Amino acid sequence: MAYNILIVDDSALTRTVMERTVRMCGVEVSEIRMAEHGKAALDAAQQTDPKDGSAKGYRLTEHINNYYRTTRV
């Protein structure tokens, strides 16, 4: 089963390292998207209803868990 992966971090270098690590580990990937902050991550997850566009990681995770129940976070 191939995974769609969303990598969120404010550092472009960290996002790149995480992407390379996922690929090097042999994870079967369908798509990897990257975002630099919570709003961009929500947009990437096709969610348009966050009240706080600067969501922190734990709030983003909670939001995805609540609205995308089949998505593993």
Protein Blocks (a to p, Z undefined) as FASTA:
>chain_A
ZZddddddfbfklmmmmmmmmmmnopacfbdcddfbfklmmmmnopakbfblkbcfklmm
mmmmmmmmmbcZZ
